[in-house]
Amino acid sequence: MANDDSIRFTLSDNTTVVVKKVTNNKYDFELKLPNGNRKTFVWSGDGLSNFSNKKGTVDGIIKEAISKFIELEKK
């Protein structure tokens, strides 16, 4: 995922994020957590993706990554 058309940023907990556009309006996110673990997911830019667990709790890291990405894309 590390190529020239990637967007890179860091979240509030020092998680590093690399986002790459896969297809029209679909983005591949790679998160490297401060403890070294990785988390990846694909997000459709339409905002209809649900990143909650069975109990309905939304993953805060994913939510922050998408929010920051949207903010950066507006600039």
MOJOMO-V622508 format. One record per backbone hydrogen bond with DSSP energy under -0.5 kcal/mol. CO is the residue of the C=O (numbers start at 1). NH is the residue of the N-H. Records with the same first field share a line. If there is no record, write none. Layout:
CO: NH  NH
This chain:
1: 3
3: 6
7: 19
9: 17
11: 14
15: 11
16: 32
17: 9
18: 30
19: 7
20: 28
23: 26
25: 45
26: 22  23
27: 29  43
28: 20
29: 41
30: 18
31: 33  39
32: 16
33: 36
37: 33
39: 31
41: 29
43: 27
44: 47
49: 51
51: 59
53: 56
57: 53
58: 60
59: 63
60: 64
61: 65
62: 66
63: 67
64: 68
65: 69
66: 70
67: 71
68: 72
69: 73
70: 74
71: 75
72: 75
